[in-house]
């Protein structure tokens, strides 16, 4: 397992030795909402804090969701998550299961459908919580509405300087060839795919 704060190997623990010591000193704390370990002593991680702030804005009668937020809501209700992966995540497609299982079997810490920390309510398919945070999107459909949503999401990643790794349906059969090359620059230096 990798440390949730720095991504270093941590055995079977969510924190490496260094961050465990910092936890004892009160310099590392678990987010009260999502349970992810983070540096600092504030009760929420930045993502959860932004989410709560956004939820407060939504309570206002003047709030109007953006186009991407409406698309995300429609997509998520049209394709409910029903497929269980080896690590217990429940995903929306067989291809997402293959990706999730691949990440799990290669001991890569990941989360499924995390909110991207930007103003809009956009969710990634997979999130890797290492020093260089990585968002993975699997583009599995090719109808016109989906492709428009895809381009809008890619634009948000670019505008907000987020590291995006894209996986297409044709990549699924070759994950062992494709994902190590795409992920290696963002994983800890001592990470080994063996």
MITI-276442 format. One record per residue (C-alpha): x, y, z; residue number from 1; chain. Coordinates in Angstrom, 3 decimals, m for minus. Layout:
MITI-276442
+----------+----------+----------+-----+---+
!       px !       py !       pz !   k ! c !
+----------+----------+----------+-----+---+
!        X !        Y !        Z ! NUM ! A !
...
+----------+----------+----------+-----+---+
END
This chain:
MITI-276442
+----------+----------+----------+-----+---+
!       px !       py !       pz !   k ! c !
+----------+----------+----------+-----+---+
!    0.000 !    0.000 !    0.000 !   1 ! A !
!    1.128 !    3.574 !   m0.573 !   2 ! A !
!    1.067 !    6.423 !    1.931 !   3 ! A !
!   m2.057 !    8.545 !    1.312 !   4 ! A !
!   m0.084 !   11.734 !    1.895 !   5 ! A !
!    3.174 !   11.247 !   m0.044 !   6 ! A !
!    2.688 !    8.034 !   m2.024 !   7 ! A !
!    5.714 !    6.260 !   m0.506 !   8 ! A !
!    5.411 !    2.561 !    0.269 !   9 ! A !
!    3.735 !    2.063 !    3.639 !  10 ! A !
!    3.251 !   m1.701 !    3.908 !  11 ! A !
!   m0.285 !   m2.431 !    5.049 !  12 ! A !
!   m0.772 !    1.029 !    6.566 !  13 ! A !
!   m2.342 !    4.190 !    5.088 !  14 ! A !
!    0.639 !    6.311 !    6.240 !  15 ! A !
!    4.397 !    5.883 !    5.873 !  16 ! A !
!    6.581 !    6.074 !    9.007 !  17 ! A !
!    7.385 !    9.750 !    8.469 !  18 ! A !
!    3.741 !   10.769 !    8.137 !  19 ! A !
!    2.750 !    8.525 !   11.029 !  20 ! A !
!    5.161 !   10.496 !   13.245 !  21 ! A !
!    3.692 !   13.736 !   11.903 !  22 ! A !
!    0.230 !   12.381 !   12.744 !  23 ! A !
!    1.348 !   11.896 !   16.356 !  24 ! A !
!    2.526 !   15.533 !   16.362 !  25 ! A !
!   m0.846 !   16.701 !   15.010 !  26 ! A !
!    0.598 !   17.763 !   11.644 !  27 ! A !
!   m1.240 !   15.070 !    9.650 !  28 ! A !
!   m4.934 !   14.453 !   10.074 !  29 ! A !
!   m7.705 !   12.394 !    8.525 !  30 ! A !
!  m10.405 !   14.371 !    6.696 !  31 ! A !
!  m13.624 !   14.154 !    8.710 !  32 ! A !
!  m15.717 !   13.745 !    5.553 !  33 ! A !
!  m13.853 !   11.461 !    3.147 !  34 ! A !
!  m11.405 !    9.765 !    5.536 !  35 ! A !
!   m8.317 !   10.471 !    3.401 !  36 ! A !
!   m5.173 !   11.392 !    5.343 !  37 ! A !
!   m3.772 !   14.861 !    4.614 !  38 ! A !
!   m1.178 !   17.279 !    5.911 !  39 ! A !
!   m2.359 !   20.021 !    8.246 !  40 ! A !
!   m4.651 !   20.145 !   11.244 !  41 ! A !
!   m7.860 !   21.382 !    9.622 !  42 ! A !
!  m10.832 !   19.020 !    9.891 !  43 ! A !
!  m11.487 !   18.795 !    6.116 !  44 ! A !
!   m9.288 !   18.227 !    3.096 !  45 ! A !
!   m9.363 !   20.920 !    0.419 !  46 ! A !
!  m11.688 !   18.871 !   m1.794 !  47 ! A !
!  m14.257 !   18.305 !    0.963 !  48 ! A !
!  m14.041 !   21.921 !    2.090 !  49 ! A !
!  m14.763 !   23.097 !   m1.471 !  50 ! A !
!  m17.596 !   20.581 !   m1.721 !  51 ! A !
!  m19.204 !   21.857 !    1.477 !  52 ! A !
!  m18.799 !   25.431 !    0.292 !  53 ! A !
!  m20.464 !   24.493 !   m3.011 !  54 ! A !
!  m23.308 !   22.707 !   m1.184 !  55 ! A !
!  m23.961 !   25.866 !    0.804 !  56 ! A !
!  m24.178 !   27.846 !   m2.456 !  57 ! A !
!  m26.589 !   25.265 !   m3.884 !  58 ! A !
!  m28.998 !   25.918 !   m1.027 !  59 ! A !
!  m29.451 !   29.426 !   m2.371 !  60 ! A !
!  m32.557 !   29.828 !   m4.544 !  61 ! A !
!  m30.424 !   31.766 !   m7.052 !  62 ! A !
!  m28.136 !   28.798 !   m7.729 !  63 ! A !
!  m28.091 !   27.482 !  m11.305 !  64 ! A !
!  m25.999 !   24.381 !  m12.115 !  65 ! A !
!  m23.488 !   24.638 !  m14.946 !  66 ! A !
!  m23.899 !   22.588 !  m18.128 !  67 ! A !
!  m21.244 !   20.087 !  m17.059 !  68 ! A !
!  m22.905 !   19.639 !  m13.636 !  69 ! A !
!  m26.213 !   18.854 !  m15.336 !  70 ! A !
!  m24.475 !   16.419 !  m17.696 !  71 ! A !
!  m22.682 !   14.700 !  m14.789 !  72 ! A !
!  m25.966 !   14.275 !  m12.910 !  73 ! A !
!  m27.741 !   12.919 !  m15.995 !  74 ! A !
!  m24.879 !   10.526 !  m16.826 !  75 ! A !
!  m24.618 !    9.201 !  m13.285 !  76 ! A !
!  m28.352 !    8.495 !  m13.082 !  77 ! A !
!  m28.487 !    6.991 !  m16.598 !  78 ! A !
!  m25.586 !    4.599 !  m15.874 !  79 ! A !
!  m25.798 !    3.530 !  m12.205 !  80 ! A !
!  m22.818 !    1.812 !  m10.587 !  81 ! A !
!  m23.691 !   m1.882 !  m10.139 !  82 ! A !
!  m20.501 !   m3.870 !  m10.820 !  83 ! A !
!  m18.314 !   m4.791 !   m7.815 !  84 ! A !
!  m14.518 !   m4.806 !   m8.232 !  85 ! A !
!  m11.931 !   m6.927 !   m6.414 !  86 ! A !
!  m11.217 !   m4.126 !   m3.922 !  87 ! A !
!  m14.905 !   m3.474 !   m3.225 !  88 ! A !
!  m15.527 !   m0.416 !   m5.391 !  89 ! A !
!  m18.819 !   m0.465 !   m7.272 !  90 ! A !
!  m18.336 !    0.783 !  m10.842 !  91 ! A !
!  m20.494 !    1.545 !  m13.889 !  92 ! A !
!  m19.016 !   m0.719 !  m16.587 !  93 ! A !
!  m17.015 !   m3.888 !  m17.177 !  94 ! A !
!  m14.173 !   m1.784 !  m18.575 !  95 ! A !
!  m14.047 !    0.334 !  m15.402 !  96 ! A !
!  m13.938 !   m2.927 !  m13.416 !  97 ! A !
!  m10.943 !   m4.065 !  m15.484 !  98 ! A !
!   m9.158 !   m0.735 !  m14.832 !  99 ! A !
!   m9.988 !   m0.751 !  m11.105 ! 100 ! A !
!   m8.859 !   m4.375 !  m10.719 ! 101 ! A !
!   m5.650 !   m3.595 !  m12.632 ! 102 ! A !
!   m4.847 !   m0.685 !  m10.298 ! 103 ! A !
!   m5.677 !   m2.802 !   m7.231 ! 104 ! A !
!   m3.615 !   m5.802 !   m8.388 ! 105 ! A !
!   m0.619 !   m3.528 !   m9.052 ! 106 ! A !
!   m0.977 !   m2.036 !   m5.537 ! 107 ! A !
!   m1.700 !    1.470 !   m6.831 ! 108 ! A !
!   m3.678 !    3.495 !   m4.311 ! 109 ! A !
!   m6.784 !    4.832 !   m6.018 ! 110 ! A !
!  m10.314 !    6.035 !   m5.457 ! 111 ! A !
!  m13.293 !    5.633 !   m7.752 ! 112 ! A !
!  m15.424 !    8.599 !   m8.809 ! 113 ! A !
!  m13.848 !   11.336 !   m6.718 ! 114 ! A !
!  m14.908 !   14.924 !   m7.207 ! 115 ! A !
!  m12.259 !   16.870 !   m9.083 ! 116 ! A !
!  m11.229 !   19.862 !   m6.894 ! 117 ! A !
!  m12.507 !   22.575 !   m9.201 ! 118 ! A !
!  m15.463 !   24.933 !   m8.930 ! 119 ! A !
!  m17.814 !   22.787 !  m11.029 ! 120 ! A !
!  m19.161 !   19.475 !   m9.741 ! 121 ! A !
!  m17.118 !   17.170 !  m11.984 ! 122 ! A !
!  m16.244 !   13.594 !  m11.036 ! 123 ! A !
!  m13.302 !   11.638 !  m12.387 ! 124 ! A !
!  m13.419 !    7.913 !  m13.014 ! 125 ! A !
!  m10.299 !    7.234 !  m10.925 ! 126 ! A !
!   m8.103 !    9.356 !   m8.670 ! 127 ! A !
!   m4.535 !    8.515 !   m7.614 ! 128 ! A !
!   m3.546 !   10.359 !   m4.396 ! 129 ! A !
!    0.212 !   10.607 !   m4.833 ! 130 ! A !
!    2.509 !   13.671 !   m4.677 ! 131 ! A !
!    1.527 !   14.428 !   m8.239 ! 132 ! A !
!   m2.206 !   13.856 !   m8.058 ! 133 ! A !
!   m3.550 !   12.060 !  m11.115 ! 134 ! A !
!   m7.067 !   11.832 !  m12.503 ! 135 ! A !
!   m7.943 !    8.990 !  m14.865 ! 136 ! A !
!  m10.845 !    9.130 !  m17.290 ! 137 ! A !
!  m12.115 !    6.137 !  m19.214 ! 138 ! A !
!  m13.889 !    7.254 !  m22.384 ! 139 ! A !
!  m16.179 !    4.337 !  m23.182 ! 140 ! A !
!  m18.936 !    5.758 !  m25.359 ! 141 ! A !
!  m18.952 !    7.531 !  m28.693 ! 142 ! A !
!  m22.382 !    9.116 !  m29.096 ! 143 ! A !
!  m22.536 !   12.836 !  m29.820 ! 144 ! A !
!  m23.726 !   13.946 !  m26.368 ! 145 ! A !
!  m21.057 !   11.869 !  m24.612 ! 146 ! A !
!  m18.293 !   13.209 !  m26.873 ! 147 ! A !
!  m19.389 !   16.793 !  m26.099 ! 148 ! A !
!  m19.270 !   15.969 !  m22.374 ! 149 ! A !
!  m15.820 !   14.410 !  m22.861 ! 150 ! A !
!  m14.445 !   17.554 !  m24.519 ! 151 ! A !
!  m15.930 !   19.762 !  m21.797 ! 152 ! A !
!  m14.361 !   17.617 !  m19.049 ! 153 ! A !
!  m10.967 !   17.627 !  m20.813 ! 154 ! A !
!  m11.189 !   21.411 !  m21.018 ! 155 ! A !
!  m11.795 !   21.631 !  m17.244 ! 156 ! A !
!   m8.775 !   19.423 !  m16.532 ! 157 ! A !
!   m6.582 !   21.605 !  m18.755 ! 158 ! A !
!   m7.896 !   24.921 !  m17.397 ! 159 ! A !
!   m7.309 !   23.779 !  m13.821 ! 160 ! A !
!   m3.825 !   22.285 !  m14.457 ! 161 ! A !
!   m4.872 !   18.762 !  m13.475 ! 162 ! A !
!   m2.917 !   15.717 !  m14.625 ! 163 ! A !
!   m5.284 !   13.674 !  m16.769 ! 164 ! A !
!   m4.637 !   10.177 !  m18.051 ! 165 ! A !
!   m7.086 !    9.094 !  m20.698 ! 166 ! A !
!   m8.039 !    5.490 !  m21.421 ! 167 ! A !
!  m10.134 !    4.464 !  m24.402 ! 168 ! A !
!  m12.062 !    1.273 !  m25.057 ! 169 ! A !
!   m9.278 !    0.005 !  m27.370 ! 170 ! A !
!   m6.741 !    0.484 !  m24.530 ! 171 ! A !
!   m8.573 !   m1.961 !  m22.243 ! 172 ! A !
!   m7.128 !   m5.037 !  m23.953 ! 173 ! A !
!   m3.582 !   m3.650 !  m23.556 ! 174 ! A !
!   m3.608 !   m2.135 !  m20.048 ! 175 ! A !
!   m0.376 !   m3.945 !  m19.127 ! 176 ! A !
!    1.374 !   m2.127 !  m21.970 ! 177 ! A !
!   m0.342 !    1.247 !  m21.699 ! 178 ! A !
!   m0.921 !    2.079 !  m18.032 ! 179 ! A !
!    2.634 !    1.585 !  m16.703 ! 180 ! A !
!    3.974 !    4.002 !  m19.322 ! 181 ! A !
!    1.260 !    6.573 !  m18.609 ! 182 ! A !
!    1.464 !    6.265 !  m14.809 ! 183 ! A !
!    5.224 !    5.957 !  m14.196 ! 184 ! A !
!    6.011 !    9.714 !  m14.307 ! 185 ! A !
!    3.518 !   10.329 !  m11.487 ! 186 ! A !
!    4.164 !    7.394 !   m9.143 ! 187 ! A !
!    6.825 !    7.449 !   m6.393 ! 188 ! A !
!   10.357 !    6.949 !   m7.725 ! 189 ! A !
!   10.735 !    3.632 !   m5.906 ! 190 ! A !
!    7.455 !    2.234 !   m7.269 ! 191 ! A !
!    7.788 !   m1.092 !   m9.042 ! 192 ! A !
!    5.108 !   m2.766 !  m11.179 ! 193 ! A !
!    6.354 !   m6.269 !  m10.305 ! 194 ! A !
+----------+----------+----------+-----+---+
END
